[in-house]
Amino acid sequence: MINSNPMSEQKPEGGEVKFETALKSMEEIVAKLEGGDLELEKSIALFEEGVKMSKTLQKKLDEAEQKIERLVRERDGSQATEPMADPTEDAPL
């Protein structure tokens, strides 16, 4: 039987899921959906789980970006923030 909720057995007691665990679950969901051999209801349930997982991953990435921005320091030691480079933008040649 395919587990419809890949994260249900991997969630620690504190309720917080690690980024790597969430990413692995997302990859498993995508692989199952790409397989194409699931019933419609199962496919919909996995798709819904994938959407939730996508939101979780985006939230974790946003949090990491905010932490990095807070850690950037000026030469004189004062703390400053700098926006992170957008990976979707073309890098200068």
PyMOL CGO cylinders between C-alpha atoms (Angstrom):
from pymol import cmd
from pymol.cgo import CYLINDER

trace = [
    CYLINDER, 0.00, 0.00, 0.00, 1.29, 3.46, -0.92, 0.3, 1, 1, 1, 1, 1, 1,
    CYLINDER, 1.29, 3.46, -0.92, 1.40, 5.90, 1.97, 0.3, 1, 1, 1, 1, 1, 1,
    CYLINDER, 1.40, 5.90, 1.97, -0.74, 8.87, 0.94, 0.3, 1, 1, 1, 1, 1, 1,
    CYLINDER, -0.74, 8.87, 0.94, 1.05, 11.09, 3.42, 0.3, 1, 1, 1, 1, 1, 1,
    CYLINDER, 1.05, 11.09, 3.42, 4.82, 10.68, 3.07, 0.3, 1, 1, 1, 1, 1, 1,
    CYLINDER, 4.82, 10.68, 3.07, 5.44, 13.15, 5.90, 0.3, 1, 1, 1, 1, 1, 1,
    CYLINDER, 5.44, 13.15, 5.90, 3.21, 11.44, 8.47, 0.3, 1, 1, 1, 1, 1, 1,
    CYLINDER, 3.21, 11.44, 8.47, 5.91, 9.03, 9.63, 0.3, 1, 1, 1, 1, 1, 1,
    CYLINDER, 5.91, 9.03, 9.63, 8.81, 11.49, 9.35, 0.3, 1, 1, 1, 1, 1, 1,
    CYLINDER, 8.81, 11.49, 9.35, 7.53, 14.38, 11.45, 0.3, 1, 1, 1, 1, 1, 1,
    CYLINDER, 7.53, 14.38, 11.45, 9.48, 14.80, 14.68, 0.3, 1, 1, 1, 1, 1, 1,
    CYLINDER, 9.48, 14.80, 14.68, 7.70, 15.18, 18.02, 0.3, 1, 1, 1, 1, 1, 1,
    CYLINDER, 7.70, 15.18, 18.02, 8.10, 18.98, 17.97, 0.3, 1, 1, 1, 1, 1, 1,
    CYLINDER, 8.10, 18.98, 17.97, 6.03, 19.11, 14.78, 0.3, 1, 1, 1, 1, 1, 1,
    CYLINDER, 6.03, 19.11, 14.78, 8.75, 20.90, 12.79, 0.3, 1, 1, 1, 1, 1, 1,
    CYLINDER, 8.75, 20.90, 12.79, 9.86, 19.16, 9.60, 0.3, 1, 1, 1, 1, 1, 1,
    CYLINDER, 9.86, 19.16, 9.60, 13.46, 19.54, 8.42, 0.3, 1, 1, 1, 1, 1, 1,
    CYLINDER, 13.46, 19.54, 8.42, 13.95, 21.05, 4.97, 0.3, 1, 1, 1, 1, 1, 1,
    CYLINDER, 13.95, 21.05, 4.97, 15.79, 18.01, 3.66, 0.3, 1, 1, 1, 1, 1, 1,
    CYLINDER, 15.79, 18.01, 3.66, 13.04, 15.68, 4.88, 0.3, 1, 1, 1, 1, 1, 1,
    CYLINDER, 13.04, 15.68, 4.88, 10.36, 17.83, 3.26, 0.3, 1, 1, 1, 1, 1, 1,
    CYLINDER, 10.36, 17.83, 3.26, 12.32, 17.98, 0.00, 0.3, 1, 1, 1, 1, 1, 1,
    CYLINDER, 12.32, 17.98, 0.00, 12.74, 14.20, -0.07, 0.3, 1, 1, 1, 1, 1, 1,
    CYLINDER, 12.74, 14.20, -0.07, 9.00, 13.76, 0.51, 0.3, 1, 1, 1, 1, 1, 1,
    CYLINDER, 9.00, 13.76, 0.51, 8.25, 16.22, -2.28, 0.3, 1, 1, 1, 1, 1, 1,
    CYLINDER, 8.25, 16.22, -2.28, 10.51, 14.25, -4.63, 0.3, 1, 1, 1, 1, 1, 1,
    CYLINDER, 10.51, 14.25, -4.63, 8.70, 11.02, -3.68, 0.3, 1, 1, 1, 1, 1, 1,
    CYLINDER, 8.70, 11.02, -3.68, 5.32, 12.62, -4.36, 0.3, 1, 1, 1, 1, 1, 1,
    CYLINDER, 5.32, 12.62, -4.36, 6.45, 13.86, -7.76, 0.3, 1, 1, 1, 1, 1, 1,
    CYLINDER, 6.45, 13.86, -7.76, 7.86, 10.45, -8.67, 0.3, 1, 1, 1, 1, 1, 1,
    CYLINDER, 7.86, 10.45, -8.67, 4.59, 8.73, -7.73, 0.3, 1, 1, 1, 1, 1, 1,
    CYLINDER, 4.59, 8.73, -7.73, 2.53, 11.23, -9.70, 0.3, 1, 1, 1, 1, 1, 1,
    CYLINDER, 2.53, 11.23, -9.70, 4.82, 10.94, -12.73, 0.3, 1, 1, 1, 1, 1, 1,
    CYLINDER, 4.82, 10.94, -12.73, 4.46, 7.16, -12.60, 0.3, 1, 1, 1, 1, 1, 1,
    CYLINDER, 4.46, 7.16, -12.60, 0.89, 7.57, -13.81, 0.3, 1, 1, 1, 1, 1, 1,
    CYLINDER, 0.89, 7.57, -13.81, -0.36, 4.29, -12.38, 0.3, 1, 1, 1, 1, 1, 1,
    CYLINDER, -0.36, 4.29, -12.38, -2.39, 5.73, -9.49, 0.3, 1, 1, 1, 1, 1, 1,
    CYLINDER, -2.39, 5.73, -9.49, -6.13, 5.97, -9.19, 0.3, 1, 1, 1, 1, 1, 1,
    CYLINDER, -6.13, 5.97, -9.19, -7.58, 9.44, -9.69, 0.3, 1, 1, 1, 1, 1, 1,
    CYLINDER, -7.58, 9.44, -9.69, -8.45, 9.87, -6.00, 0.3, 1, 1, 1, 1, 1, 1,
    CYLINDER, -8.45, 9.87, -6.00, -4.93, 8.84, -4.96, 0.3, 1, 1, 1, 1, 1, 1,
    CYLINDER, -4.93, 8.84, -4.96, -3.41, 11.21, -7.50, 0.3, 1, 1, 1, 1, 1, 1,
    CYLINDER, -3.41, 11.21, -7.50, -5.51, 14.10, -6.19, 0.3, 1, 1, 1, 1, 1, 1,
    CYLINDER, -5.51, 14.10, -6.19, -4.56, 13.31, -2.57, 0.3, 1, 1, 1, 1, 1, 1,
    CYLINDER, -4.56, 13.31, -2.57, -0.87, 13.21, -3.48, 0.3, 1, 1, 1, 1, 1, 1,
    CYLINDER, -0.87, 13.21, -3.48, -1.17, 16.43, -5.46, 0.3, 1, 1, 1, 1, 1, 1,
    CYLINDER, -1.17, 16.43, -5.46, -2.76, 18.14, -2.44, 0.3, 1, 1, 1, 1, 1, 1,
    CYLINDER, -2.76, 18.14, -2.44, 0.06, 16.86, -0.23, 0.3, 1, 1, 1, 1, 1, 1,
    CYLINDER, 0.06, 16.86, -0.23, 2.57, 18.15, -2.79, 0.3, 1, 1, 1, 1, 1, 1,
    CYLINDER, 2.57, 18.15, -2.79, 1.02, 21.62, -2.69, 0.3, 1, 1, 1, 1, 1, 1,
    CYLINDER, 1.02, 21.62, -2.69, 1.26, 21.64, 1.12, 0.3, 1, 1, 1, 1, 1, 1,
    CYLINDER, 1.26, 21.64, 1.12, 4.84, 20.42, 0.93, 0.3, 1, 1, 1, 1, 1, 1,
    CYLINDER, 4.84, 20.42, 0.93, 5.67, 23.11, -1.60, 0.3, 1, 1, 1, 1, 1, 1,
    CYLINDER, 5.67, 23.11, -1.60, 4.37, 25.78, 0.78, 0.3, 1, 1, 1, 1, 1, 1,
    CYLINDER, 4.37, 25.78, 0.78, 6.38, 24.29, 3.64, 0.3, 1, 1, 1, 1, 1, 1,
    CYLINDER, 6.38, 24.29, 3.64, 9.56, 24.28, 1.54, 0.3, 1, 1, 1, 1, 1, 1,
    CYLINDER, 9.56, 24.28, 1.54, 9.01, 27.87, 0.39, 0.3, 1, 1, 1, 1, 1, 1,
    CYLINDER, 9.01, 27.87, 0.39, 8.44, 29.00, 3.98, 0.3, 1, 1, 1, 1, 1, 1,
    CYLINDER, 8.44, 29.00, 3.98, 11.68, 27.34, 5.08, 0.3, 1, 1, 1, 1, 1, 1,
    CYLINDER, 11.68, 27.34, 5.08, 13.60, 28.94, 2.21, 0.3, 1, 1, 1, 1, 1, 1,
    CYLINDER, 13.60, 28.94, 2.21, 12.15, 32.36, 3.08, 0.3, 1, 1, 1, 1, 1, 1,
    CYLINDER, 12.15, 32.36, 3.08, 13.16, 31.89, 6.73, 0.3, 1, 1, 1, 1, 1, 1,
    CYLINDER, 13.16, 31.89, 6.73, 16.69, 30.90, 5.73, 0.3, 1, 1, 1, 1, 1, 1,
    CYLINDER, 16.69, 30.90, 5.73, 16.96, 33.94, 3.46, 0.3, 1, 1, 1, 1, 1, 1,
    CYLINDER, 16.96, 33.94, 3.46, 15.90, 36.23, 6.31, 0.3, 1, 1, 1, 1, 1, 1,
    CYLINDER, 15.90, 36.23, 6.31, 18.50, 34.68, 8.62, 0.3, 1, 1, 1, 1, 1, 1,
    CYLINDER, 18.50, 34.68, 8.62, 21.23, 35.17, 6.02, 0.3, 1, 1, 1, 1, 1, 1,
    CYLINDER, 21.23, 35.17, 6.02, 20.23, 38.79, 5.50, 0.3, 1, 1, 1, 1, 1, 1,
    CYLINDER, 20.23, 38.79, 5.50, 20.47, 39.38, 9.27, 0.3, 1, 1, 1, 1, 1, 1,
    CYLINDER, 20.47, 39.38, 9.27, 23.94, 37.85, 9.39, 0.3, 1, 1, 1, 1, 1, 1,
    CYLINDER, 23.94, 37.85, 9.39, 25.50, 40.08, 6.76, 0.3, 1, 1, 1, 1, 1, 1,
    CYLINDER, 25.50, 40.08, 6.76, 27.83, 42.52, 8.46, 0.3, 1, 1, 1, 1, 1, 1,
    CYLINDER, 27.83, 42.52, 8.46, 29.38, 45.80, 7.41, 0.3, 1, 1, 1, 1, 1, 1,
    CYLINDER, 29.38, 45.80, 7.41, 33.16, 46.24, 7.50, 0.3, 1, 1, 1, 1, 1, 1,
    CYLINDER, 33.16, 46.24, 7.50, 32.97, 48.31, 10.68, 0.3, 1, 1, 1, 1, 1, 1,
    CYLINDER, 32.97, 48.31, 10.68, 31.17, 45.44, 12.45, 0.3, 1, 1, 1, 1, 1, 1,
    CYLINDER, 31.17, 45.44, 12.45, 27.70, 46.93, 12.37, 0.3, 1, 1, 1, 1, 1, 1,
    CYLINDER, 27.70, 46.93, 12.37, 24.99, 44.65, 11.20, 0.3, 1, 1, 1, 1, 1, 1,
    CYLINDER, 24.99, 44.65, 11.20, 23.34, 45.30, 7.87, 0.3, 1, 1, 1, 1, 1, 1,
    CYLINDER, 23.34, 45.30, 7.87, 21.00, 43.46, 5.57, 0.3, 1, 1, 1, 1, 1, 1,
    CYLINDER, 21.00, 43.46, 5.57, 21.45, 42.88, 1.91, 0.3, 1, 1, 1, 1, 1, 1,
    CYLINDER, 21.45, 42.88, 1.91, 18.89, 41.24, -0.31, 0.3, 1, 1, 1, 1, 1, 1,
    CYLINDER, 18.89, 41.24, -0.31, 19.90, 37.84, -1.57, 0.3, 1, 1, 1, 1, 1, 1,
    CYLINDER, 19.90, 37.84, -1.57, 20.45, 37.45, -5.29, 0.3, 1, 1, 1, 1, 1, 1,
    CYLINDER, 20.45, 37.45, -5.29, 17.39, 36.15, -7.07, 0.3, 1, 1, 1, 1, 1, 1,
    CYLINDER, 17.39, 36.15, -7.07, 18.42, 32.80, -8.61, 0.3, 1, 1, 1, 1, 1, 1,
    CYLINDER, 18.42, 32.80, -8.61, 15.83, 33.25, -11.34, 0.3, 1, 1, 1, 1, 1, 1,
    CYLINDER, 15.83, 33.25, -11.34, 17.50, 36.39, -12.66, 0.3, 1, 1, 1, 1, 1, 1,
    CYLINDER, 17.50, 36.39, -12.66, 20.20, 36.10, -15.27, 0.3, 1, 1, 1, 1, 1, 1,
    CYLINDER, 20.20, 36.10, -15.27, 23.66, 36.49, -13.79, 0.3, 1, 1, 1, 1, 1, 1,
    CYLINDER, 23.66, 36.49, -13.79, 25.89, 39.09, -15.42, 0.3, 1, 1, 1, 1, 1, 1,
    CYLINDER, 25.89, 39.09, -15.42, 28.35, 37.65, -17.93, 0.3, 1, 1, 1, 1, 1, 1,
]
cmd.load_cgo(trace, "trace")
